[in-house]
């Protein structure tokens, strides 16, 4: 299985756009990220109108966010587009986005969390995108931002972390897909549904109750999303919540139980998600993973 189409890597002097596809933000919160990109990456940053827009919880109305994203997609001078933050809202506009010009001149679309809806749509269209830090989260971990920079400018990235006893040993290879568990389940049955057959799936989430994690894993399993994987990467599940009446299983046990019948490798606590350390994952790129008693390795072609 080959990689999906890769947008061109960046060069010094390129223009990078920032829009807000989901929840609103305080523009000052991303100024340090803008400065870093301009000074360290030597790129020009173009700020969309949605970054300073507000409509209740959203970064402007659906029309504002859609128009802003569309303009940056269609602008051939802009070589990558960040969502300033996640939150909620990208799935509200994704069906109205016109990717005609993007298909002729693809560019890297970057974000995580709620932006999983955009990644899903891009994979359906046959293009890679980056599950990676967003400007609002840039300053949490400089090493994570350096990994993002390295990939965007064409360097190969490979990851190695210590193994855990709960991991399931093995090797696997295929396109890597995934993102936020909640959004992945919401995409099932939509135009942006992620095909997981023969692929390495990665999942992460934040502020979910244990019973809801169980319910979402059941949804993935019933929809056939866990059956034919080449591997499963479980990222950070941050701020897990418990009801007054205990659910009876830990987060690790929930994932392990729903994947127990399958033979592909599984690793837990991979540094991707809502924690400070959030490593770049090129969705739709061919990857290989190896899990043994000592370490977990993940490499990209």
N, C-alpha and C positions, 0 to 999 in steps of 0.2 A: 504494500500500500504506500503510494507516494504522498509527499506533502501536498497540501493545498497550495494555491498560487501565493507566492510571497511578494508583498509590496517591495519596492526598492528600499535599500537601506539608506540612512541619512548621510549627508555630507555637511561639513562645516559651512555655515552661511545659509542653510536651508531655513524655511519658515515652518514653524510648528504652531498649530492652532489649539486653543483651549475653549471648550464650550462646557455648559453645565446641562447634562442630559436628564438629570433627576431632581434631587432636592436642592434647595437654595443654599447659598453660602455667603459669608462675609468676604468680599474680594480681597481684603487685606490678609486673609488667612492663606492665600496662595502666593503672596508677593515674594516670599523667600524662595519658593520653587521657581518662580519666573526668573528671579535674579540668578539662581543657580544655573538654569538652562542657558540663559543669555551669556553668562560669564564663563562657565565651565564647559558647556557644550558648544559655545560659539554659534548659536542659532538665533533667529529672530522669532519672537513670540507674538502671535496674533490673538488678541483677547476677544471672544465673542460677546454679543450683547446679553446672552443668558447668564453670564458670570455675575453680573450685577443686577439681574432681574429678580423679581419676587412675586409670587402669586400663591398665597397661603403657604403651604410647605414646599411648593415647587419653585424651581429657578425660572420663574415666568410661566405663562400659560403654555399649554401644549403647542400652540401655534408659534410662540416665540422660540421655544426650545427646538422645534422641528425646523423652523426657518434658519435658525442659527447653525444647526448641524448640517442642513442641506447646503448652505452657502460655503461652509468649510470643506464639505465633501467635494463640491463642484469646482472649487478654486484650485487650479492646477499648480499654483505656486506653493500651496501648503502641502507638505510631504508627510505629516503625521497629525493626528487629532487626538488630544486628551479629553476625557471627561474630567472636569475639575474635581468632582467627588461622586459618590454613589447616592445612597438614600433610597428614593423610590421615584420612578417616573419614566424610565427609558422604554419600558414595554408599552406605554401609552401612545408612543409616537412611532415605534419602529415599523409598523405596517405602512405608514404614510411616507417613509423615506424613499426617494428615487435614487437608486444605485446605478443608473445608466452611465453617467460620467465617471463614477468611481470604478466601474468595471473596465473602462478604457484606460484609466490612470489611477490604479489602486494606491492607497496609502495606509500606513499603520494606524489603526484605531486602538486606543489604549485606555484601560480602566479595569475595575473589578467590582465585585458585589453586584449591585443592581445592573451593571453594564454587561452582565452575563447574557442578558436578553439580546444585546447588540452582537456579542460574540456568536451566539447561536445563529442569528440571521446571516452573519458573514460566512459562517461555515456552510450553511445551506447554499449560499451563492458560490462557494468554492474558494474562499480567500482566508488567509491567515490573519490573526489579530493578536493583540497582546493583553493577557491577564497580568496586570502589573500595577505598581504604585501609581496613584493619581496625585496631582499637585497638592491637594489638601493633606495627603499623607506623606509627602516627600521627606519631610524633615524628621520623621520618626526613626529612620535607619538609613544612614548614608550608604552603607554597603549594598543595600537593596537597590538604591537609586543607581549606584555604579554598575550593578549587573544589568539594569535596564538600559543605561547608556551604552554599555558594551554591546549589547545585542542590537540596539537601534543603529549603531554605526558599523555593524557587520562582523563583529567578533563572535566566534562560537562560544556558547556557554554550556557547561557541564556541571552537574551538582553531585555532591556526595555528603551524606549525613550518617551518623551512627545508627545502627539497627536497634530495634526494640524486640523484646521477647514475644510480643503479641503479633509481630509481623508474620506474614506468610511468605516463605522463601520461594524463589523462582525467578525466571527471566521472562520478559515480554517486550514486544515491539509493535508499534503502530502509530497512527496519528494520535496526538494528545488532545483531548477535548475536556470541557467541563467548566467549573466555576462554582458559583454560589448554589448550594443544594436546593434552597427554597425556590430560586428562580428556575433552575433546571427542571424541577417538577412542574412549575407553572407553564413551562414551554411545551410540555407534552400535549400533543393534539393541535398545536399552533403551527404557523408557517415557519417558525424559528426553532422547531423541535430538533434537539441534537441527536444525531445518529451515533450510537456508541459501539456498534458491531465491529469487532476486530480492533478496537481502539483502547488506548490507555485513558481512563477516566480519572479526573481529579475533582475533589469536592471540598468545600469549606462552608462555614456559616458562622453566625453570631447571634447571641441573645435568643436562642431557641430553647423551648422546653424539651426535656428528654422524650416525652411522649410524642411530640411533634417531629422530632428527628426520626423516631421509629416509624411514624406515619409516612414521612417523606421517603424513607428507605423502602417501605412497602410499596409505595407508588412507583418508584423506580423499578423495583423487582417485578411487579405485576405488569408493567409496561414493557418488560423485556430488556430494560436498559442495563441490567447487571449480568445477564446470562452469557453474552458472547464477548466479554471484555478481554483485552490482552493484558490488562493490569489495572489495579485500583490504587490511587494515591489519595490518602485521607489527609487533608491539610488541617489548619487550625479551626477548631470549633470553640469560639471564644464566648465567655460569659454564659455558659450553659445553665439553664434554670431547672428547678425541680418544683413540682406541685406540693401542696401540703401533704398529700398522700404520696409517698415515694413510688416512683415508676417501677423500681425493682431491678433495673439494669443500668450499668454505667454506659456512657457514650461509646466506649470501646466495645463493650459487649453487644450493643445494638448493631453496630456496623459488622462486627464479626459474625453474629448470628445470621444476618441477612445475606452474607456472602459465603457462608460456611460450605455450601455444596459445590462451589466453583473452585477450579484448580489454578487460577491465575495468581501471580504475586500481588501481595497487598502490603503497603507500608503506611504507618500511622505517624502523625505529628510532623508531616513535611511542612517546611516553613513557607506556606502560601495561605493567604487569607487576611483576616482583620487585625492581626498582631503587627507590631512594629516591623519585624522581619518578614518581608513579603517578596519572595523571589519571582522574577519574571517567568511566565509560562507562555510560549508562543502557540496559541490554540491553532490546531490544524496542521502543525508541523510534525514530521515523522520523528518519533522518539523511541529510545530503548531504555528499559529499566531492569535493574538487577537487584534482588534482595537476598542477602545471605545473613549469616549469624553476626557478622561484624559490621556491615555497612549496607547502605542503600545508595545506588548510583542511578542518576537520570541524565541522559545525554541526548542531544538533538543533532540532526544531520546538518 
